[in-house]
């Protein structure tokens, strides 16, 4: 499966031909965001739903802080809860979007984090779960992207599943360089961050 847009995830990458940004799960202050902006960071992505089945309050506050500090583009990502007893996929998305709106934390896109952690072995069931997340987000008029890589995708839904190929892909690659080396088609400022870029 080939995704139309690819966001590369790397570590401490700086290129002049790409737009750099970050994602972080710990609290980031307005002062730190302003420092990052001065160092050419243009976007921020926050976790807004945790894999334990609850809203990530720190992530939502980070989005608001990023926006107030002048970060032009801010997105959120859902790390879905897959344990027995977790809310259905659509309810997790609905709760997330409602809370973002309630707290006036404006995002451009909501990324569905599809990586290995507690996913059942039933690929058909996993596909339905992802479809339910995406369908709910779209029903709430939220732009959707997929966060994954070849290894995760293969184990969770299989490389033959192409239903999500129309959505932007945030591809993970920890090679420390702003490039697409290693990509396989498939279905500074005192803060610890994951640096991101897009062409």
RAPEWO-V679109 format. One record per run of one state. SS is the DSSP state (helix for helix, strand for strand, loop for the rest). FROM is the first residue (numbers start at 1). TO is the last residue. If there is no record, write none. Layout:
SS;FROM;TO
SS;FROM;TO
//
This chain:
loop;1;5
strand;6;10
loop;11;18
strand;19;24
loop;25;29
helix;30;38
loop;39;40
strand;41;50
loop;51;53
strand;54;55
loop;56;56
helix;57;69
loop;70;72
strand;73;79
loop;80;88
helix;89;102
loop;103;109
strand;110;113
loop;114;122
helix;123;139
loop;140;143
strand;144;148
loop;149;149
helix;150;156
loop;157;167
strand;168;172
loop;173;193
strand;194;198
loop;199;199
//
